[in-house]
């Protein structure tokens, strides 16, 4: 039952349910109604494009939920401090974190309803896993003094330990080939190798968390490799910057719709431009050629 319905409607609906004909309301349910600003007017740092030094974060950017608001607050707060210090903005890309997927979706595509962060929105979700979050992001936390030296060193040791174990499994032969090939089988677990399945006893020196990571990296290695190749191509497009002063009207052959959308969003790179709804591959090719000529 929607909690945004008027008082008389809530009464009518509840009283229409068998057994609740005479129910009395102590307090009515309610939904929060709030105004928002179109997020397409923001840069990836969450600074507004037209008003320098004004940063927006949270439900004002058309998002719903506490986690989405907290993530934006973290990024906007960090970039506000960097702006005050005269430093470059800190911007994560879509292959690094769900925070980046959310912000890029908002500033590039906009939204017509309250935005929630779903894993299905991320094209690189095979590498955006919970078990490798520390490896992806802890270096930034340490860089900004949010993570202690001790915690960061522990994380580094853990990553090294996992890498070494993966190398060892690939180099160790058994009766049925190398151990990593055995582990790729759906029915085989890491602990099965240690129990003598591979024809030898292995000494387990990993924690359950590290074992989980080793299994994921090996079992999904083929899929992860393909996704890493996609990320490489994605980052090449992200590096192709679009100057702020570009005049899209001078690009011969580009559709009028594409020009209007590009002028509205003002993408910072060819990669961002490719994610704007309504921009075709032909429009992108014309943009890339124009940038090369200039």
N, C-alpha and C positions, 0 to 999 in steps of 0.2 A: 504494500500500500504506500503510494507516494506520500511523503510527509510535507509536500509543498501545496497540497490541496487546501482550499478555503475551509474555515471552521464548519460551516453548514454541510459541506460535502463530506467531510470526515465523519460527522454525526450520521449522515444518511447512509454512508457505506457500511459503517460498523453495525448500525441497527438493522441492516438488511441481512446480516449473517445469522443463521439459525442459532438460537441460544443467547444471542447478544441484543435481542430486540429492546431490552430495557437497560442496557449498559449505561453507566454514568461516567463522564470524563472528569478525572481529577486534573489532568494537564494535557493539553493538546500536543501532538507531535508537531515538529516544525522543520523546515529546511532553510538553510542559510542562503540568502540571495545576495549577490555581490556584483559590482561592476568590474569590468576588466579592460585592459588595454590590448590592442592587437599585437601579438608577440612578433609579427613580421617587421615591426618598426625597431627591433632590437638587433644589436650586434651579437656575436657569439659570446662576448664577454658579459652580456646582459646589460650593457650600456646602451641607452637610446641613441639612435642615429642622428636625430635632429637636435637633441639637448645634451651637450657634452657634460660628462660627470654625473648624469642622472642614471642610476642603475635601478632596474625593477626586478623583483623576485617574488615567487609565490603565486597565490591564486589570482593576483592582478594580471599575470601572464596567461590566463585562461587554463590553468591547471587545476586538478582536483587531487585531494589526498594530502597526507602529512609528509610522506617521503619525498614526493615531488617538490613540495615547498621547501623542505629542509635542504635538498640537494641544490636547488637554485640559490637559496640563502647562502650556502657555503661558497658557491662559485661567485656570486655577486659580491659578497663580503670580501673575498680574497682579491677580486679584481678592483674593488674600490681602494683597498690598501695599496695595491700595485700602482694604481693610477696616481694616488697621492704621492707616492715615492718616485714617480716618473719612470716606472718600469713597464715593460711590454705586458699585455694581458696574458693571463694563463688560460689556454683553451685546450681541452681534451678533444681528440677526434673520435669518430664513431666506432673505430676498431679498438678503442682503449677502455671505454666505460659506458654503462647505461646512462649515466649523467649526460654524456656527450650526445647520445642518441636522442634523448629528450630535448635538450637545448637546440640541437640542429633541426629536429622536426618542427619545433615551435617557431624558430626564427626563419626557417626556409620555406616551410609549407603552411604554417599557421594552423588554426583549428576552428571548427564551427561548433564544438561542444567541449566541455571540460576534459582536458587531456589527462589520461592515465598512462603510466609507463608499463607496457606489456613486453615480455621477452620477444614476442612475435614481431615487434617493430624493428628489431635489430637484425640486419642482414649478416652480421658477423657473430652471431650468438654462440657458435661453437667455441670461440676463443674468449667469449665474455662469460666465463663460468665462475661459479661460487668458489670452486676449489683453487682457482689461480688468481683470485682477486688481489691477494697480497703481493704476488709477483708483478701484477700489472700496475698497481697504484701506490704501493707503500713507499716507493722511492720519492714520489711527490709529497707524501705526508711527511717524510723525513726532511725533504728539502725545505718545507715550510714550517719546520719545528713542531709539527703536530705528533710526530712519532719519535720516541727516544732513540738514542744511538743503540742501546742494548736491544730493544725490540727489532730495530732495523737489521742489526747484525744477525740476530736469531733467524730472521726471515731470509737473509742472504745465505746463511748456512743451510737452511732447509732447501732452498732452490738448488744449491750446489749438490746437495745430497741426492736429490731427485734426479738431477741430470746425470750424475755419476752412476746411479743405479740403472737408468735407462741404457746408458752406454754399455754397462756390464752385461745386461741381459741380451743386448744385440751382439756382443762379442763371445758370449758363452754358448758352446755347442752342447747339445744333448742327444739322446737317442732319436729324437724326432726333429732335429734341426736346431736352430738357435732358440734361446729361451723366449725372446720377444715374439717369434713366430708362433710359439706354443700359446703364449698369453693372448694373442690376437683371437684365438678361438673363443666363441661366446661362452662355452661351458667351463673354461679354465680361468681360475682366479690366481692372483699372485701367491697366495698361501699354498695353493696346490703344488706350485713349483717347489716350494720349500719342504713339502711333505714327502718328496721322493718321486713325484709323478714324472719328473724329467730324468730320472735315472740317477739322481744324485741328491744329497742333502744340502740345502742352502741355509745359511745363517741369516735370519731376518734381523736387520738392524734399523728398520724403519718403523715409524709410528703408523697408526691406522690412517691418519690423515695423509701421510706421505705415500702410503701404499695405494690409497684411493686415487691420488694424483698420478702415480706411475701407471696404474691400470688404465686410466682415462687417456693419458698421452699415447700409450701403445695401442690400445684397442681402436682408438679413433684416429690414428696417425694419418691414414690416407685422406680422410675428410678434412682434418686440420691442415694438412699440407696444401690442399686445394684452396682452402679458405685463406691461408697465408698468402698464396699467389694472388688472390682477389684483393687482399689488403694492400699488397705492393702496388697493384694497378690503381687502386683507390687513392693511395697516397701520392702517386704521380700526378693525378688530376688535381688533388688538393694543393700541390705545390705550384700549379700554374695559376698565378695570381691575376686578378682583374683589377686594374687601377680604378680608384674611386671616380676619377674625372672622365671615364669612358663615355662616349656618346653613342648609344645603341642605334640611334637613327641613321648613323653613317654605315651600318653593316648592311650591305646590299644583299637582298634575297631573303633576309630573316623575316619571319611572319610578324604581323603587327601585334598579335597576342603575345608572342615571345618577348618582343621589345617592351611592351607594357609591363609584363610580369618582371622582367629583369630590372626595369627602372624602379619598380615598386620595392622589390626585395633587396636590390643592390648587393648581389652575391660577391663575396671576397675572392672566390676561386672558381675555376671551371668545374671542379668537383661539386661545389655547392650549387652552382647553376644547373647541373645535371639532375639535381634532386627537386627542382622546382616543378610543381605540377603544370603541365601545358608546354614544357620546353621539349621539343623533339630532338632526335639524334641529328637531324639536318641542321636545326638551329645551333646546336652545340658545335658542329663541324664548322659552320660559318663563323661562329664566335672564335673558335680556336685559330682559324686561318687569319682572321682580322687581327687577333692579338700577336700572331707571329709576324705579320706585315708591319705592325707598329712597334 
